[in-house]
């Protein structure tokens, strides 16, 4: 009798382990939210690169990859039909609110968001900071349109659905899945304008890999992912602009912006976020006028550190730490919805 019980317990444990990898039809309700991009792009020829982003509607996208239905109960919703170069604050707020509503009303167990690759990293970081739930939201795109020879969208979509359905993705919240890799939104960036292998995290690498239907995680960002900005009542965000640094730059752009109603300015400087003397003076003026100045750097990796060659405390600047200018802008816009206290905002850059 004891042997039978033991055998039963061992078989049950083996089945449990297998179930972790094998996803059945009874598995999660996955909602696919479509926003456009090249993954929904359509061109005249299978061999030429010209195409229009965001042309293919969600139903056609889903019908092109029937295998996704093996991984869960799939439904689709068209939220926008744009090239992601046209992504904007209003659509970000709409997306964030919709995702929060879907999870609040328990309409899905996981979400896959199809998106253009140009600003995918920005949308991902915005959603990471504003979606209140830690259920999987997998953001995916493609570099080649659906009409191209060896297009990458179908495979990427299937992989994203697998990631969304995987029990291993539970608790991961917003993540990016592209080209068999999984990234944390904070760290991921588009690194090539044309190559398939474009998404990477220069400082820390991918957090997971997708291969042959298997989803494996290796790392997790320790940055505070429990902090969320409540955007549910907002219709816009404080305006923050970015200025690029280069040799012999004139202060003209910063001066013009200083005379505009912006609330924050990210200066994407040389090296460790450095600027020349005339630009430095203009930035100091902007700061004196009450514009929150944040220094980031244009190198594409590493950190922008406080008080290196710049008297940040004296000038009233904050630094972006390891965030790119485009992500620093997002954190600054969101931070400014809660406070204009520089110490608190600097803390946000070291924590989120
Ligand atoms: N311009 C396109 C977009 O971001 C590029 C892409 O999706 O790869 O929508």
Boltz pocket constraint, residues with backbone or C-beta under 6 A from the ligand:
constraints:
  - pocket:
      binder: B
      contacts: [[A, 36], [A, 37], [A, 38], [A, 39], [A, 53], [A, 82], [A, 83], [A, 84], [A, 85], [A, 115], [A, 116], [A, 117], [A, 118], [A, 119], [A, 141], [A, 142], [A, 143], [A, 144]]
      max_distance: 6.0
